[in-house]
């Protein structure tokens, strides 16, 4: 199985807080939808009165080509509802 690192890939946040990234396999290029819960949270801290900032990383698998794409991200989440207020990939 081929593993590729994510450098600067297109990121979109779809409905239900499901982000997508482009497969890092140059020969594939499919959009990979994944849940933030699939990532390993490395750090969390309050980022406001009602929000928490999370830092997480992990690998997601492309269903089209079975390549692994590394994901590193930081997001702010509303404590009461779990709504994602911002999402940045590092």
N, C-alpha and C positions, 0 to 999 in steps of 0.2 A: 504494500500500500504506500503510495507516494504522499509525503507530507510537505506542505508549502507554508511559508510564513506570510502573514498578512502584513502588507506595508501600508498602502494607502488605498483602500478599496471603498467602492461606493457603498454607502450605508443608508438604509431607509428604515423608518419605524412604521410598521403596518398596524392595522387595527389589533386590539387586544394586546398591545405592548410587545408584539413579536417583531424584533429587528430582523433585517436581512442584510447579508453581505454577498459580494460576488465571489464565487469560488476562485481560489488562488491558482488553480490549475489553468495555465494559459490556453490550453487546448479545449477547455470546457466553458468557463465563463457563466455558468448558471447562477441564479440567485439562490442562496441558502437561507431559509427561514429557520430561526431557532428561538428558544426561550432563554431569557436571562438566568432562569433557574438551572440551566444546564452547565453554567459556569461556576467555578469555584471562587467564592467571595474571599478576598484576601484582606479586606479592610472595610470597616463601616464606621461612620461618625456622623453626629448631627451636623446638618448643613444649614439649618434655620430653625425656627420655632416649631414647625410641623413637618420637617423634611429630614431625610437621612441620605447621605451620600455613600455609595458603594463602589468599591474597586474590585474587579473580578477578571479572571482569565480562564481560558480553556481552549479546547479544540472542538470544532463542529465538522460533521461529515457531510459531504455532498452526496445526495441521493443519485445523481446522474453518473458521476465518475468514481465515487468512493474515495476521493482525496480528502485529506484532513486539512482544515484551514485554522490557523491559530487566531484567537480572538482575545484582545485585551481592551477593557472598557471601564469607564467611570460613568455612573448615572446618579441622578437625584430622584428620590421617590417620595411621594406624599405619604406620610405615615398612616393617615386615616383610611385612605382608599387604595393605596398601592399604585396610584397613577404615576407613570414615569414622566417627570417634568423636563428632563434633559438627558441626553445620551451622547457620550463622546467616546470615540475609539482611539486608543493610543498606540 
